[in-house]
Amino acid sequence: ITCRAKHVEHNEKFIFSLIYAKCKEHLRRPLWQRLYHISNMGSPWCTIGDFNVITSTDEKHGGIPYNMNKSLEFIDIIEACGIMDIGYSGQHYTWCNQRSGEARVWKRLNRAMVNDKWLECMP
């Protein structure tokens, strides 16, 4: 979901995107293309949600070793869109597969990212 809004106090228009990405890599590609299109609108932009992919091995705990090739498209689109992760507070991982023992996997799939224009007008 993407919408345009206006910050009343700052009289600044911005774009806000709420994300729930598909689990399968190839099904996320249309979303990456839409994000790239939005990034070219030239407005302050914040995107928040479940991208269903990690950006580093530090964002996964448990299970089999992670193949970073699965993240390359996402990392590329972050760079192409000129957005950056603004970090988090609280728990490091946002998802768990709810299995037990060595089969349990934790990942950081949710994140908030903004462009430079967002940082300029919404510090």
WOTA-V723509 format. One record per pair of residues at least 4 apart in sequence whose ideal C-beta (glycine too) atoms are under 8 Angstrom apart, sorted by the first residue. I is the first residue (numbers start at 0). J is the second residue. If there is no record, write none. Layout:
i->[I:I]
j->[J:J]
This chain:
i->[0:0:1:1:1:1:1:1:2:2:3:3:3:3:3:4:4:4:4:5:5:5:5:6:6:6:6:6:6:9:9:11:11:11:12:12:13:13:13:13:13:13:13:14:14:14:14:14:14:15:15:15:15:16:16:16:16:16:16:16:17:17:17:18:18:18:18:18:18:19:19:19:20:20:20:20:20:20:20:21:21:21:21:22:22:23:24:24:24:24:27:27:27:27:27:27:28:28:29:30:31:31:31:31:32:33:34:34:34:34:35:35:35:35:36:37:37:37:38:38:38:38:38:38:40:41:42:43:43:43:43:43:43:43:44:44:44:44:44:45:45:45:45:45:46:46:46:46:47:47:47:47:48:48:49:49:49:49:50:50:50:50:51:52:52:52:52:53:53:53:53:53:53:53:54:54:54:54:54:54:55:55:56:56:56:58:58:58:58:59:59:59:59:59:60:60:60:60:61:61:61:61:61:62:62:62:62:62:65:67:70:71:72:73:74:75:76:77:77:77:77:80:81:81:82:82:82:83:83:83:84:84:84:85:85:85:87:87:87:87:91:92:92:92:93:93:93:93:94:94:94:94:94:95:95:95:95:96:96:96:97:98:98:98:99:113:113:113:114:115:116:117:118]
j->[16:17:14:15:16:17:33:37:14:15:12:13:14:15:42:12:13:14:15:10:11:12:13:10:11:12:13:120:121:120:121:43:120:121:42:43:42:43:44:45:117:120:121:37:40:42:43:44:45:44:45:46:47:34:37:44:45:46:47:48:46:47:48:30:46:47:48:49:50:48:49:51:27:30:48:49:50:51:52:26:27:30:51:26:51:27:28:52:69:72:31:50:51:52:72:73:32:72:33:34:35:72:73:76:36:37:38:46:76:80:39:76:79:80:40:44:46:80:44:79:80:81:82:114:44:116:116:113:114:116:117:119:120:121:82:113:114:116:117:111:112:113:117:121:82:111:112:113:109:110:111:112:109:110:93:94:108:109:73:108:109:110:108:69:70:73:108:58:59:65:70:106:107:108:58:70:73:74:77:84:67:70:64:65:67:91:92:106:107:65:104:105:106:107:92:104:105:106:101:102:103:104:105:96:101:102:103:104:69:71:74:75:76:77:78:79:80:82:83:84:112:114:114:115:112:113:114:112:113:114:110:111:112:111:112:113:91:107:110:111:107:105:106:107:106:107:108:109:105:106:107:108:109:103:104:105:106:102:103:104:103:102:103:104:103:117:118:121:118:119:120:121:122]
